[in-house]
Amino acid sequence: MDEPRVSLNSTNPSQAPAMTPADTLFRPDLLDKYSANGPRYTSYPTAVQFTEPFDSGHYRRAASTGTGDLSLYFHIPFCDTVCFYCGCNKVATKNRAHARPYLDRLKRELALQAELFDTTRPVSQLHWGGGTPTFLSHDEMAELMAATREHFNLLPETQAEYSIEVDPREASARTIRLLRDIGFNRLSLGVQDFDPRVQHAINRVQPREMTETVLAAARDAGFASVSVDLIYGLPHQSVESFSRTLDAIVQLAPDRLSVFGYAHMPTLFKMQRQMDEATLPSPAVRLAILQRVIETLTQAGYVYIGMDHFALPGDELALAQKAGTLQRNFQGYSTRADCDLIGFGASSIGKVGDVYAQNARDLAGYAAAIDSGNLAITRGVRLTADDRLRRDIITRLMCQYEVHFDAIESAHAIDFAASFADELERLKPLADDGLVVIDCDAIRVLPAGRLLARNVAMTFDRYLGQATLQRFSRTI
């Protein structure tokens, strides 16, 4: 497999200067060497460290003393059909009547949460995920957004990011128009792959024309940003077949792309057993597909943000990374720094002050708590000073690809070299391989290390020796 000459920001590689291996984003030798199970660091500590039962008093106290903007997440767990690859918390049902009692409980939870917070605090970010949020009827979606505005101070759309995950099989042009009318200004379209053979194998038949129709409707309705989700590593995929999907997506020109590597974990997610493991692409083919992803998208003008994310240079994600304000939360990369996140619905996770708190994962447990007038929190963790310190370092590595020692020392009143002597020593092999540079004043992730930023961050995770790494997906 030839190594591509791909830069992070060049839109015309043919005019770019020849690059040394350290300047190259895609290094198959290093990707193969360092591929391992590891966290995605949407939080630190990760959810593996959440304890049950958890004293919700910690959450309540953090909520009552917080300041600054709020971010709201609503989990809608229902799906009309189940995609075999999916590892999300969902309920597959064709009975739309299940939505009504769930919506009623979300509204009660809104009231319970609003009692804990200063509701004059502005909401600058809101996200509906799932499941399939558009499983709700048009009237139910409007009702939920109205209830949210009743209890919380949602900023004008020009000052905020209100996003929703959309399954094109579940959304007509009229649905997209409604979502825009009730306040959403960003949406994410699940696509995964346009190849019919792959779609049948994963139980997600979604013709290209269906996606094109929804994306066109979003643009006509005035959505500020449209993102598309793809997955590589699915049954029957090849470099050639996925290239056709990539070419089609480039023609559609979404503002952002998430290209996830499929994590086959059938012991944890039983539905994945419906797929024939023999049809999954080999590790070598997965790497070749990833190589093609990077070639195709960077040549089309997309900037590699990190992990699985790409964005056009003018998109807020790319601008936030350039400005050094990019963050990570439970939805991935975020442009909104330092928001307290309130989670609503079964399995949702909130981050308020120094507390992570997760609701009951099952519908019955969630319903029982809300019906009794209580928060549905069952698991969580209260961060220590060391947790906050390491979270800061990991976030900087994952989002800005560098950590300046003086900034950490100033924020946390430590001596970086003395406090992390062991970690700096463990980073030396990564430095020898050209993944990072360790100076007297900073750690910098080189282009060859950006796809392996999780591996770099794992050096600073003090819990990994205690957690079962098999619970995490592969870093590549």
N, C-alpha and C positions, 0 to 999 in steps of 0.2 A: 504494500500500500504506500503510494507516494505521499510524502508529507506536504501539505499545502502551505503556501506562503500567504498566511492570513494575518492581517493586523486587526487591532481592536476597533479602529475607527476609520480605516481607509475605505472609501467607497469605490475606488478604482485600483485594485491590486496591481494591474498591469503597469501603472505608473509609480507604484511604491518602490522604494529602494529594496535591494535584497536584504534579507534579515538573517541574523544569526539565530541559532536555536533558542537562546534566551529571550529573543524578541517575538517568538512564535507562540500563538495561543494554543494551537493544537499540537501536542507532542505525544504520539501514540505510545512511545516507549515509557514515558513517565505516567501516562494515564493508566496503562496496564500495571505498572509497578505499584502505584499508590491506590488503586481501586480497592475499597474496603467498605465495610458497613460503618455508617456514622450519621450523627444527627444533621438535620437541615437547619437547625438553630433559628427557628421561628420564635423560640424563646430560649432563655438561659436562666436558671436550670431548665432542661427540657421536661416534657410531660412525664417522662419516665420517673422523674424525681417527685412528682406530685404524690402527696400522702392522703390516705383515706382512713378514717374520717378526717375532715379538715374543719377547724374552728372558723366559722363564717364571721366571727367577731373581728378577726384581723382584717377581713375585707371591709366590713362596715366602718371600722375606724379609719382605714385608708380612704374610703369614699368620702367620709365627712370632712376630711382635712385637705383634700386635693384642690389644686388650682389648675388653671390652663384649659386648653381645649379638650373635648371629649371625642371619642370614636365609638361608634355603635356597630355591633355585629349581630345579625339575626340568622340563625340556622333553621332552614326549612328542609326537613329530612326526607320528604316524600319524592318518589320517582315513579313514573308510569311503568317503566321497564327498567331492568337492572343491566348495567354494563358489566360484563364479566371481569374486566380488569380493575374495577373500582374498589378502593379501600376506604372510602368515606363512610361516615356514619349515616346510613340511609334506611328508608323503609320502602320497599317496592310494593306498590298497590295501584290498582286502577279505580279504586273507590275514592272519588273526590270528596266524599262526605267526611273523610278523616281530617280534612283541612280545617273545618269549622271549629271543632273543640280545641284544636291546636292553636288556632288564631286567637280564640277567646283567652287561652292561657297566656299567650304572648302579651296580650293587652294587659292582663293582670300583672304579669311580670314587669312590664313597663312601669306600672304604677308603683310596684314594690321597689324597684331600683330607683325611681325618681325621688322617693322619700329619703334616700341615703345621700343624694348629691345636691350640691348647689346648682339648681337647674337654670341659673342665669349663665352658667358656663357654656360657651358656644360649642356646638357640634360641628366640627369641620370635616368629619369623615364618617361615612355610613356604608355598610356593605351587607348585602343579602347573599348567603351562600347555601350550599346544600350537599346532597339532594338536588332538587330542581325547584328553585323559588317560584317559577311561573306555574308550578303545580296549583298554586292558589288561583282562584278565579280573578277576573279583572276587578270586580267589586271588592273582593277580599284583599287584593294588593293595595287598592286605594284606601281601604279601611285601615290597614296596618300602618301605612305611611301617615295617614291623618292622626292616628293614635300616637304615633311617635312625635309628631309636631305638637300635639297637645301636652305631652309630658316633658319634652326637651326642646332646647333652643337651637334649632337647625339654622345654620348660616345661609344666606342667599347662595344660590348655586354657583355664582361667579367666584365665590370665596371658599368653596368646599368641594369635596370629592364624594359623590354619592354613586356607588357602583353596585352592579348586580350580575350574577352569573346566569347566563341564558343558554338553554338547550334549544338550538334552532328547530328541533322537531316539536318543540312545545311553544313556539312563539310565532304568531302571524305578524304581518305588518301592523295590524291594529293593536296587537299586544305591545309592540315596540313603541308605537305612538303613545299608548297609555303610560308606559314606564317613563317616557320623557315628560309627559304632562304632570305626573305626580311627583316629579323632582329628580329622577335619576339622570345623571349626565355622563356616566361611563358604564360600559357593559363589556362583559367577557363572554365570548362565544366558544363553547366546547365543540371541537371538530375531531381531534385525535388523528384521523387519517381519511383521505378521500378514496382510498382503494376499496372497491366493493368486496373483494375477498377478505380483506382485513376486517371490514365492517361487519360482515356476517360472522366471522370468528369471534368477535368481541360482543356480539349481540347489540350493535349500534348501527343500524342502517340509516344513513343520512346522506342522501345525494348532494353532490356539490351545489346544484342549483338551489337547494333549500338554504344552504349557508349564504350563498350569494344574495338571495332575496332578503334575508334578515339583515345582513350587513348593509345592503343598499337602503333598507328601511331605517336603520339606525342613523345613517348619514343624512337621509332626507329629514329625519326628525330633529337633527341638530345635536346629536351626542358629541361631546367634546373629545372622546377617546373610545376606540374600539380595540379590544384585545382578542387574540385567538389562541386557544390552547391546542397543542399537538402533543402526541406521545410517540416516542420511538422505543423499539424493543417488543412490539406487539406481534402476535402470530402472523406468519406469512410475509412479514415486511422484509424488504431487501433495499439495498442502496438505490436501485433503479426505481422501485415502486415509490419509495418515500421521496425521491427526487421529484417525481411527478406531483406529489402533494405539495412539496415546497414551492415548486414553480407556480402552481395554481394559487397558493397563498400570497406569493410575492405580487402576482397580478392584482389580487384583491387589496393589497397594501394596507393592512391593519396598522394601527399606531404602535401596538405592542404585540409581542409574541412570547408565549411560554411554551418551551419545548422540553417536556419532561421525559426522563428515562423511566420506562415501566419497571416497577419493582414487583417481581413475582414472588409472593409470600403466601402460598396457598394454605400453610398451616395457620396463619392468622386470618386470612380472608377466604372463606370457603368457596365463594362464588368463582374465584380464580381457578378452581379445579375443573370448571366447565370447559376450560381451554386446553387443547392438546399441547403439552410441554414440548413435544417433538417439533412443533411448528414455530416455536420461538426462535428468533435469530440468535446465532452464536455470539459469544462475547466479541469476537473479531468483527462480525458483521455489525453489531451494535456500535462499535468504535468507528467503523467506516461510515455508518449512517450519521453519527455525531459529527464526523469530519465534514460530510456533505452539508449538514445543517449550517455549520459555521461558515463554510465557503459560500453557500448560497445566500445566506442572510447578510453577511458582511459585504458581499459584493453588491447586494441590493440596497445598501446604505444603512442597514440597522447597526446600532451600537450594542455590543455585548455588555449587559448590565451586571450579570453575575448569576451563579447557579444555572437556572434554565431560562433566563429572561433576556429578551432583546427588545429594543425600542428605537424608534426613529429619533434622530438627533434633537428634534424640537419637542419631543414628548417630555412630560414632567418628570418621568423616571430618569431619563438621560440628563436633564437639566439639574435634578436634585443630586445625582451622583457627581456631576461636575462641580456643583456648589458645596459638596461635602455634607449635605443634609439628608441623604438617603438613610432610611431605617429598615428594619425588618420587624414584621409582626406575624400573626397567625395566618394572614392571607398572603404572605410572601414579602416582597419589597414594597415599601410604602414611602410616599413623599411627605408624610406628616410626622414630624418628630415630636416625641415626648407627650403624646396624647395618652390620657387614661382610656383604656378600652373596656367597654361594658359588653359582655356577651349575653345574648338572649336565645332561649330555646335549648332543646336537648343537646347535650355534649358541647355546647359552646364554651369558650374559654375567655375570661377577662383578665386584664392586667391593670390593676389600680394601685398606684404608688409602688410599694415593694411587695405586692401580693399578686400571685397568679391564682385564679380560682376557676374551677371547671364545674359546669352543671352535670347532673345525672345524665348518663349516656342513653339510657333506655327511656322510651316514652312513658312507661308506667311509673318509673321513679320520678321523672320530671313532673308528670301530672299530679302525683300524690303530694309533692312538695308545694306546688303552686296552689292546688286546691285547698291545702291547709293554711294558706296565707304566708308561707315561708319562701325564702330564696331556695333555689334548687341546687345550690352548691354542695357537692359531695367530696371533691378532691381539690388539692391546691398546695401551694408552698409559699412561705414567707421568706423573702430573700435576706441573706446575711450581708454584711459589709463586703465579705469576700465574693459573694455571688454578684453583687452590684459591680464590683471592680472587674471581674472576669467577663461579665456581660458587656461592659463597655468595650473591653479589648476585642471580644469576639465580634461585636457589632461593627466596629471599625474595620476589622479584617474582612468581613463579609460584604461590607457596603462601600468602603473607600479604598480597600486593599492596602492600607498602611496604618501603622500605629506610631505616633510620635510620643516618645517617652515623657517629654516635659508636659504634654497635655494630660496624660494619665496621672503623672505625679502631682500636678496642680489640682486635679479634680478629686483625687483620692488620698492625698497626703502620704505617699509612699515613695520609696526609692525603687524604680522599676528594675534596674539590673540586680539589685539585692533580693527583691521580692520574687523575681522570676528567673533566678539563675538556672534552675533545673529546666525550665521550659526553653530558655534560650539555648541551652545545651542540646535539648532534643530537636531543636530546629536546625541544627547544623547540618545534618544529612540532607534536609530539604534545601538548604542553601547550597550545599555541594552539587545538588542536582539542578540548580538553576530555578527553583521554584520561588525562593525568597532571597532578599538581600537583608542582612542584619548589619546595621551601622551602629556607631556609638550613640546615636540619638533616635533611631527608628527601626521598625521592621517594615519592609516594603515587599508586597507580593508582586512578582514579575509576571509578564504576560503568560509565560509557561505554567505559572501556578494558579492562574485565575479560575480555571476549571476545577482546580483542586483546593479551592479556598476552604472548603469544609475540613480537609485534612490539616491545613495550617491552623484553623481555629481549634480543632480537636486537641492540639497541643496544650491549650489553656483551659481545657475542660477537666476539672478535678473529679468529676463524677464518673468518668468513663470506665474506670476500673471497677466500679460498683454496679454499673448497669449492664444489661445483657445486650451486647452490640447487635445480635441477630434481630432485635426488635426494630432496628433502623434499616433504611434502604442503603443501597450501595452508593458511594460518593460519585461513581461514574457508571 
